[in-house]
Amino acid sequence: MTNDKVKALHVQVAEKLIEQLKAGTAPWQKPWNIDNVPAFELPYNAVTGNRYKGINTFSLLLAGYEDPRWMTFNQASANDWNVKKGEKATLIQFVKTSDLVAKRDESGKPVLNEEGKPVKVSVKLDRPIITTAWVFNAAQVNGIPPLQKPDVQALGWNPVERAEKLTAGSAAIITHRAGDRAYYSPLRDKITMPLKEQFDAPDKYYATLLHELGHWTGHKDRLDRSIMNKFGTEAYAREELRAEIASMLIGQEFRIGHDPGQHAAYVDSWIKVLQDTPFEIHAAAADAEKIFNYLTGLEQKQEIKAAVQSVPEDQPPKYGTGSKYLSSGDEIAYNNTVYKVQGHLKQGRLRMEDLGSGKNFVLSKNDMLYGSLLDAKQHPEKQARIAPETEIAISQETETVAAYGIRR
């Protein structure tokens, strides 16, 4: 067994990132734009289609494969694909919050299904368990179909228009000023951008703006991160790391592009942070996912509102599901966030996730939130119509030294 195999995943990832940061080849240091977006895909599971998240994104990106598809040995075998002889798997990890156990009747005997096999039920663990898994890249597998690159033109939407709608619907205060700086001021809760005409392409403008919106999510009324940090400090660099990783995630999701050259000034600070605290890459990646979820959650609410506004007031709404229950996979916009039903637990309880904050919790049918979410699921048009636009008071105090931003 080598030393690499006994090291924690975050240590392995941090060490590889430090090497790439020094060489200028870290994943978020690579520039790309609308024209070459199809060549860039974040790692995802070849069978489920789900994107890998958090630190797993970097574990797989750093493996050095161009094909973004990954799978376990069993997944490959189940699809009649064969892992090539001598290929080595890549480590990922996930948090296990529940376990499947045999369902038992009142006398304690296992409950059997029609085939005579024990019925399994999901039980919440007292404490989450970090579980590891090993996956192979598609390039290490024989028999898998060739990768089909996404056709941006066939997506049916314009990346710039999508980014523009999200920023407009965020209710963030955005001002433009001639100059070479783009930044977010936590004290005034305001984003300042250079004039649009100073950018040589619309996608570059919105890529920069989405980066600043990443900082904007850290406000105490949103994701509540520690962002009141003085420029040049380690805490400031940590926040920039979160926003830069989030920019990479959002840029790929929106097909809007990514320009890392504007944040090159933080490279030395990031190297020091990862050297001193390797776990920081785990925390930063997790926070970046929360930023991503918050901003894409805003987009989902905008889509609901747009659908409602397109229906004349004298026509009955057509969006009600008629369902009397919340079901696994439901994503419901409510109260300025989006809730997702992750699964069912005992006694009718649900395992939930707040996609805005990334927090997980258990929901009972007796909780008031259950009724509110069910109503929002059945009548999303009502939720959209009553939701007021966010009102943000502009502070009259002086500009904070903790303005997060970039120099162009």
BELCORUR-V663917 format. One record per residue. N is the residue number from 1. RES is the residue in one small letter. PSI is psi in whole degrees, -180 to 180 (NA if undefined). NEAR is the number of other C-alpha atoms within 10 Angstrom. Layout:
N_RES_PSI_NEAR ; N_RES_PSI_NEAR
This chain:
1_m_130_5 ; 2_t_166_6 ; 3_n_-35_7 ; 4_d_-34_10 ; 5_k_-25_10 ; 6_v_-10_9 ; 7_k_146_11 ; 8_a_152_12 ; 9_l_-43_20 ; 10_h_-29_23 ; 11_v_-44_19 ; 12_q_-46_17 ; 13_v_-44_24 ; 14_a_-43_24 ; 15_e_-41_15 ; 16_k_-39_16 ; 17_l_-38_24 ; 18_i_-44_22 ; 19_e_-44_13 ; 20_q_-34_16 ; 21_l_-41_19 ; 22_k_-33_12 ; 23_a_-7_10 ; 24_g_24_16 ; 25_t_15_15 ; 26_a_152_17 ; 27_p_-42_18 ; 28_w_5_22 ; 29_q_-4_22 ; 30_k_120_13 ; 31_p_147_15 ; 32_w_159_21 ; 33_n_-174_19 ; 34_i_-36_18 ; 35_d_-31_11 ; 36_n_17_12 ; 37_v_-40_21 ; 38_p_-21_16 ; 39_a_-7_11 ; 40_f_121_17 ; 41_e_137_19 ; 42_l_153_20 ; 43_p_138_24 ; 44_y_161_20 ; 45_n_129_19 ; 46_a_-22_19 ; 47_v_-49_14 ; 48_t_-24_10 ; 49_g_-1_11 ; 50_n_138_11 ; 51_r_139_17 ; 52_y_147_19 ; 53_k_168_19 ; 54_g_-139_21 ; 55_i_-23_24 ; 56_n_-33_22 ; 57_t_-46_18 ; 58_f_-35_25 ; 59_s_-40_23 ; 60_l_-38_24 ; 61_l_-39_19 ; 62_l_-9_17 ; 63_a_-19_14 ; 64_g_18_9 ; 65_y_145_14 ; 66_e_-32_15 ; 67_d_127_20 ; 68_p_-3_19 ; 69_r_135_24 ; 70_w_159_28 ; 71_m_159_21 ; 72_t_168_19 ; 73_f_-42_16 ; 74_n_-37_13 ; 75_q_-40_18 ; 76_a_-45_22 ; 77_s_-40_12 ; 78_a_-22_11 ; 79_n_15_11 ; 80_d_31_12 ; 81_w_154_17 ; 82_n_126_17 ; 83_v_130_24 ; 84_k_143_13 ; 85_k_133_9 ; 86_g_-4_7 ; 87_e_143_12 ; 88_k_138_13 ; 89_a_163_18 ; 90_t_139_17 ; 91_l_135_18 ; 92_i_170_20 ; 93_q_158_17 ; 94_f_157_16 ; 95_v_123_10 ; 96_k_116_14 ; 97_t_-8_16 ; 98_s_166_18 ; 99_d_151_11 ; 100_l_123_11 ; 101_v_162_13 ; 102_a_132_16 ; 103_k_137_16 ; 104_r_150_15 ; 105_d_-173_10 ; 106_e_-26_7 ; 107_s_0_6 ; 108_g_4_8 ; 109_k_145_11 ; 110_p_139_16 ; 111_v_129_15 ; 112_l_151_15 ; 113_n_-172_10 ; 114_e_-23_7 ; 115_e_2_6 ; 116_g_12_8 ; 117_k_149_11 ; 118_p_137_16 ; 119_v_130_15 ; 120_k_140_16 ; 121_v_152_16 ; 122_s_128_16 ; 123_v_132_16 ; 124_k_131_17 ; 125_l_149_11 ; 126_d_-38_8 ; 127_r_138_9 ; 128_p_146_12 ; 129_i_132_12 ; 130_i_117_10 ; 131_t_143_10 ; 132_t_157_12 ; 133_a_161_11 ; 134_w_133_14 ; 135_v_157_20 ; 136_f_145_23 ; 137_n_154_26 ; 138_a_-30_24 ; 139_a_-15_18 ; 140_q_5_18 ; 141_v_135_19 ; 142_n_144_14 ; 143_g_-14_13 ; 144_i_138_16 ; 145_p_154_9 ; 146_p_151_9 ; 147_l_130_12 ; 148_q_113_7 ; 149_k_139_12 ; 150_p_140_13 ; 151_d_106_10 ; 152_v_-37_16 ; 153_q_-25_9 ; 154_a_2_8 ; 155_l_-23_9 ; 156_g_4_8 ; 157_w_156_11 ; 158_n_124_15 ; 159_p_-42_21 ; 160_v_-42_19 ; 161_e_-39_14 ; 162_r_-44_16 ; 163_a_-38_22 ; 164_e_-41_16 ; 165_k_-39_14 ; 166_l_-47_20 ; 167_t_-37_19 ; 168_a_-38_14 ; 169_g_-10_16 ; 170_s_-20_16 ; 171_a_14_13 ; 172_a_143_17 ; 173_i_118_18 ; 174_i_121_16 ; 175_t_154_12 ; 176_h_139_13 ; 177_r_132_12 ; 178_a_131_12 ; 179_g_-168_12 ; 180_d_21_12 ; 181_r_142_15 ; 182_a_129_23 ; 183_y_161_23 ; 184_y_131_26 ; 185_s_111_22 ; 186_p_-36_24 ; 187_l_-43_19 ; 188_r_-4_18 ; 189_d_55_21 ; 190_k_143_23 ; 191_i_132_23 ; 192_t_129_21 ; 193_m_151_24 ; 194_p_168_21 ; 195_l_146_16 ; 196_k_-37_15 ; 197_e_-9_10 ; 198_q_-15_13 ; 199_f_141_14 ; 200_d_-2_9 ; 201_a_143_11 ; 202_p_-36_15 ; 203_d_-32_23 ; 204_k_-37_19 ; 205_y_-49_19 ; 206_y_-29_24 ; 207_a_-41_24 ; 208_t_-43_25 ; 209_l_-40_24 ; 210_l_-32_24 ; 211_h_-45_28 ; 212_e_-33_27 ; 213_l_-29_24 ; 214_g_-45_26 ; 215_h_-40_28 ; 216_w_-32_27 ; 217_t_-17_25 ; 218_g_-6_22 ; 219_h_151_17 ; 220_k_-24_13 ; 221_d_1_8 ; 222_r_-103_15 ; 223_l_-9_18 ; 224_d_59_12 ; 225_r_165_15 ; 226_s_100_14 ; 227_i_0_23 ; 228_m_67_19 ; 229_n_142_19 ; 230_k_140_15 ; 231_f_136_14 ; 232_g_-11_12 ; 233_t_165_10 ; 234_e_-37_16 ; 235_a_-36_17 ; 236_y_-43_20 ; 237_a_-35_23 ; 238_r_-42_23 ; 239_e_-39_22 ; 240_e_-35_25 ; 241_l_-42_25 ; 242_r_-46_24 ; 243_a_-35_29 ; 244_e_-41_25 ; 245_i_-42_25 ; 246_a_-38_29 ; 247_s_-39_29 ; 248_m_-44_26 ; 249_l_-47_23 ; 250_i_-40_26 ; 251_g_-40_25 ; 252_q_-42_20 ; 253_e_-42_15 ; 254_f_-11_19 ; 255_r_37_26 ; 256_i_-15_28 ; 257_g_174_28 ; 258_h_132_29 ; 259_d_89_21 ; 260_p_-17_17 ; 261_g_-24_14 ; 262_q_-10_14 ; 263_h_20_17 ; 264_a_-23_12 ; 265_a_-17_13 ; 266_y_-1_16 ; 267_v_-49_17 ; 268_d_-39_13 ; 269_s_-39_19 ; 270_w_-40_21 ; 271_i_-45_20 ; 272_k_-43_14 ; 273_v_-45_21 ; 274_l_-31_20 ; 275_q_-43_15 ; 276_d_-39_10 ; 277_t_86_13 ; 278_p_-30_22 ; 279_f_-14_18 ; 280_e_-32_20 ; 281_i_-33_24 ; 282_h_-49_19 ; 283_a_-41_15 ; 284_a_-42_22 ; 285_a_-39_23 ; 286_a_-43_19 ; 287_d_-35_24 ; 288_a_-37_26 ; 289_e_-37_23 ; 290_k_-41_25 ; 291_i_-47_31 ; 292_f_-48_25 ; 293_n_-38_21 ; 294_y_-47_24 ; 295_l_-41_23 ; 296_t_-27_19 ; 297_g_-37_23 ; 298_l_-38_21 ; 299_e_-40_20 ; 300_q_-40_18 ; 301_k_-36_25 ; 302_q_-38_19 ; 303_e_-40_16 ; 304_i_-45_17 ; 305_k_-40_18 ; 306_a_-38_13 ; 307_a_-39_16 ; 308_v_-44_20 ; 309_q_-20_13 ; 310_s_-8_8 ; 311_v_124_13 ; 312_p_147_9 ; 313_e_-27_9 ; 314_d_4_6 ; 315_q_143_7 ; 316_p_144_8 ; 317_p_150_15 ; 318_k_13_12 ; 319_y_-12_14 ; 320_g_134_14 ; 321_t_-23_13 ; 322_g_-6_11 ; 323_s_143_11 ; 324_k_0_10 ; 325_y_162_14 ; 326_l_138_22 ; 327_s_157_15 ; 328_s_134_14 ; 329_g_-14_12 ; 330_d_135_15 ; 331_e_116_21 ; 332_i_122_25 ; 333_a_125_23 ; 334_y_133_19 ; 335_n_51_16 ; 336_n_24_18 ; 337_t_-179_19 ; 338_v_127_23 ; 339_y_140_24 ; 340_k_134_19 ; 341_v_111_20 ; 342_q_-30_18 ; 343_g_176_18 ; 344_h_143_20 ; 345_l_-176_17 ; 346_k_158_11 ; 347_q_32_8 ; 348_g_10_10 ; 349_r_159_16 ; 350_l_145_21 ; 351_r_119_19 ; 352_m_160_22 ; 353_e_131_20 ; 354_d_105_20 ; 355_l_-19_24 ; 356_g_-45_23 ; 357_s_-16_21 ; 358_g_5_18 ; 359_k_142_11 ; 360_n_146_16 ; 361_f_167_10 ; 362_v_135_16 ; 363_l_129_19 ; 364_s_154_16 ; 365_k_-19_15 ; 366_n_-13_10 ; 367_d_144_11 ; 368_m_-32_10 ; 369_l_-33_13 ; 370_y_-49_17 ; 371_g_-38_15 ; 372_s_-41_14 ; 373_l_-38_22 ; 374_l_-41_20 ; 375_d_-40_22 ; 376_a_-34_20 ; 377_k_-42_25 ; 378_q_-31_20 ; 379_h_67_17 ; 380_p_-24_25 ; 381_e_-33_21 ; 382_k_-41_16 ; 383_q_-43_24 ; 384_a_-37_23 ; 385_r_-30_12 ; 386_i_-14_9 ; 387_a_117_13 ; 388_p_154_10 ; 389_e_141_10 ; 390_t_129_11 ; 391_e_123_9 ; 392_i_120_12 ; 393_a_133_10 ; 394_i_121_11 ; 395_s_142_11 ; 396_q_4_8 ; 397_e_171_8 ; 398_t_158_8 ; 399_e_135_13 ; 400_t_150_15 ; 401_v_-6_13 ; 402_a_29_18 ; 403_a_122_25 ; 404_y_130_27 ; 405_g_-162_24 ; 406_i_163_19 ; 407_r_132_13 ; 408_r_NA_14
